[in-house]
Amino acid sequence: MKRWENNVVEYYKTKRGGVCPDCGSKNIKVEEYESGNRISISFTCKDCGSFDHFDGSKK
């Protein structure tokens, strides 16, 4: 896996945002967006501003 993909796995296992792949911070903002039976999720590092968005995983 690469970059923020590890955070998706961590989040679904533990409901924690994980670690920023750029600066190593644990200060991660996680936002879930739900539409019907699909969930999208965004991760943003509050320290360095790095982010990624994963669109449309099914429940």
Number of C-alpha atoms within 10 A of each C-alpha: 7 7 12 23 15 15 24 19 15 15 16 10 9 9 12 16 24 23 18 24 17 13 12 12 14 15 15 22 14 19 13 12 11 14 9 7 9 12 15 15 17 19 24 19 23 14 13 14 12 15 18 14 16 14 13 14 11 11 8
